[in-house]
Amino acid sequence: MSITVVGSLAYDAVKTPFGQRERMLGGAATHFALAASFFDTVRPVGPVGGDFADADLEVLRTRGTVTDDVEVIADGKTFFWAGEYGWDLNSRETLDTQLNVFETFVPKLSPAAQACDVLFLANIQPELQAQILDAVDGPAFTALDSMNLWIDIARDALVGVIERVDCLILNDAELRQLTGKPNLVAAAREILGWGPTAVVAKQGEYGAALITAASFFALPAFPLETVVDPTGAGDTFAGGFVGSVAQHLAGGVTDEVLCRAMAYGTALASFNVEEFGTERVTRLTADEIHERVSALHGFGRFTLQTPVLTGDRS
Amino acid sequence: MSITVVGSLAYDAVKTPFGQRERMLGGAATHFALAASFFDTVRPVGPVGGDFADADLEVLRTRGTVTDDVEVIADGKTFFWAGEYGWDLNSRETLDTQLNVFETFVPKLSPAAQACDVLFLANIQPELQAQILDAVDGPAFTALDSMNLWIDIARDALVGVIERVDCLILNDAELRQLTGKPNLVAAAREILGWGPTAVVAKQGEYGAALITAASFFALPAFPLETVVDPTGAGDTFAGGFVGSVAQHLAGGVTDEVLCRAMAYGTALASFNVEEFGTERVTRLTADEIHERVSALHGFGRFTLQTPVLTGDRS
């Protein structure tokens, strides 16, 4: 079994109230791979420049991730993003985006990447996502992320690829924007009508919600007293979520499988934000993940004990 | 057993994307009482003007609520609030606030209101909240709400009353503002150090979280495809939460009691937002509440099935 992820491999400059990094390993495919590598063999697909350090390629290879599909463009520069977060980390400003090698990126998948069991299309142009869907050999589960930019400038193409995947993973504000529906449940139901069988709404510090035809499921973000850098949290969530699904394909992607995957995504994301960039998840252990998933198991639990309400007596 | 609530009884003018009301029954004590009345006898304490309609007093008496402590100031006018909500109902603008009879309000509690088992101090001046704490005969459980205004202009007095109650119920942004801590868990822990044994963070459409010394608990808002008017949702939540606690005082206010109360608060609030003002909760039935609490029981549940993560093999 294997997972192919197509998306950015990047260098990030990040400033938060708790510190800053001038140039750290980042990118959606990177964060996704570091999380999903706990569950299965991951193959990231994406370009880097000649400036991409060997040490960072080694980080990408953590837990067996195969980097054969990372295309090194020797005379190009790696995608670069710079941003700064506000006081409570709920707002962030993009200070700089340099597409660099991504400007002319044409995805080429190796046979092994094409033969994946699970495909994650991280946030890139919808047209590229469509090309990749054309290129893979019918994976058992496909999930897709996107962003407000593509809703603004390439909505039709985006809707076209959403129609072709099993699961859409998007920020809740983007789900509203995409559908024009202010209500999250209504927005998710609309998208379920387009084709996907599951919609995951990422809600930042409030956690995430899953909506399928038959289920609503939600988990809070894992409660942390110290959050240092949210960069990559969404992609780390996706890596834990999609990775967990990949481990349970044999019985079909049931709601039970998806709900459990939400817990793994939530746990993985909670580690990501504890330190800058990839620092925490790179050295994360399986025991640490199990511990947080077990804790999450109790966070929404209460004992039902039907009281006699006044209305019952009438 | 009985619950005393001190807070506003009001008329509201509300405009949402789904309609508007020029003058509808509202106020924190009103919404609280309508919800809490399912659980116990409620005594709202607060002033109204000579313009307060008998029909609205009747609404307040729904499910046995005792209005002996509603002080009618014949030559005064009832508190009035006007507001308008944005597209996704997450933002609202206050267009008008007329304190009217609340400007000179001095709470006077009847012996029955003083002898309450549970006290809820809705959002009013902290000095008045302190006077009421002085006046009651040691209720078994006390909870308090407040708002950003009092954090801005009367923080010391507010902290003084928070130190004296069992439970603080506040919007999450206000918890951050009150403590100066951007992190919700850290903010709640700080407040637990002041005296309360429980902190409830209201998170609007994202639900609510409960933090005690030993527990973290969270529930999403009940998923609705149609939300019409969020006015009073927080006080309706408080009514369900505090009401449920009131029903289980005999065994002590354990974390189990508080977690279950979160579910009742969440369920009650979800009905409140389905229609304008008090319209939905006034005609709500106990069966409808039970049904939503049962559904909430499943929203954060997943089956633990420890997979073999890559890190486990090393």
Chai-1 contact restraints between the chains, C-beta under 6 A:
chainA,res_idxA,chainB,res_idxB,connection_type,confidence,min_distance_angstrom,max_distance_angstrom,comment,restraint_id
A,F38,B,L309,contact,1.0,0.0,6.0,A-B,restraint_1
A,F38,B,T310,contact,1.0,0.0,6.0,A-B,restraint_2
A,R63,B,T310,contact,1.0,0.0,6.0,A-B,restraint_3
A,W87,B,P182,contact,1.0,0.0,6.0,A-B,restraint_4
A,D88,B,P182,contact,1.0,0.0,6.0,A-B,restraint_5
A,P182,B,W87,contact,1.0,0.0,6.0,A-B,restraint_6
A,P182,B,D88,contact,1.0,0.0,6.0,A-B,restraint_7
A,N183,B,E225,contact,1.0,0.0,6.0,A-B,restraint_8
A,V185,B,P223,contact,1.0,0.0,6.0,A-B,restraint_9
A,V185,B,E225,contact,1.0,0.0,6.0,A-B,restraint_10
A,A186,B,E225,contact,1.0,0.0,6.0,A-B,restraint_11
A,Y206,B,Y206,contact,1.0,0.0,6.0,A-B,restraint_12
A,F216,B,P223,contact,1.0,0.0,6.0,A-B,restraint_13
A,F217,B,F299,contact,1.0,0.0,6.0,A-B,restraint_14
A,A218,B,P220,contact,1.0,0.0,6.0,A-B,restraint_15
A,A218,B,F299,contact,1.0,0.0,6.0,A-B,restraint_16
A,L219,B,G300,contact,1.0,0.0,6.0,A-B,restraint_17
A,P220,B,A218,contact,1.0,0.0,6.0,A-B,restraint_18
A,P223,B,V185,contact,1.0,0.0,6.0,A-B,restraint_19
A,P223,B,F216,contact,1.0,0.0,6.0,A-B,restraint_20
A,E225,B,N183,contact,1.0,0.0,6.0,A-B,restraint_21
A,E225,B,V185,contact,1.0,0.0,6.0,A-B,restraint_22
A,E225,B,A186,contact,1.0,0.0,6.0,A-B,restraint_23
A,Q247,B,P307,contact,1.0,0.0,6.0,A-B,restraint_24
A,E256,B,T303,contact,1.0,0.0,6.0,A-B,restraint_25
A,C259,B,F302,contact,1.0,0.0,6.0,A-B,restraint_26
A,R260,B,F302,contact,1.0,0.0,6.0,A-B,restraint_27
A,A263,B,F302,contact,1.0,0.0,6.0,A-B,restraint_28
A,T285,B,G311,contact,1.0,0.0,6.0,A-B,restraint_29
A,A286,B,L309,contact,1.0,0.0,6.0,A-B,restraint_30
A,A286,B,G311,contact,1.0,0.0,6.0,A-B,restraint_31
A,A286,B,D312,contact,1.0,0.0,6.0,A-B,restraint_32
A,H297,B,L304,contact,1.0,0.0,6.0,A-B,restraint_33
A,F299,B,F217,contact,1.0,0.0,6.0,A-B,restraint_34
A,F299,B,A218,contact,1.0,0.0,6.0,A-B,restraint_35
A,G300,B,L219,contact,1.0,0.0,6.0,A-B,restraint_36
A,G300,B,G300,contact,1.0,0.0,6.0,A-B,restraint_37
A,F302,B,C259,contact,1.0,0.0,6.0,A-B,restraint_38
A,F302,B,R260,contact,1.0,0.0,6.0,A-B,restraint_39
A,F302,B,A263,contact,1.0,0.0,6.0,A-B,restraint_40
A,T303,B,E256,contact,1.0,0.0,6.0,A-B,restraint_41
A,L304,B,H297,contact,1.0,0.0,6.0,A-B,restraint_42
A,P307,B,Q247,contact,1.0,0.0,6.0,A-B,restraint_43
A,L309,B,F38,contact,1.0,0.0,6.0,A-B,restraint_44
A,L309,B,A286,contact,1.0,0.0,6.0,A-B,restraint_45
A,T310,B,F38,contact,1.0,0.0,6.0,A-B,restraint_46
A,T310,B,R63,contact,1.0,0.0,6.0,A-B,restraint_47
A,G311,B,T285,contact,1.0,0.0,6.0,A-B,restraint_48
A,G311,B,A286,contact,1.0,0.0,6.0,A-B,restraint_49
A,D312,B,A286,contact,1.0,0.0,6.0,A-B,restraint_50
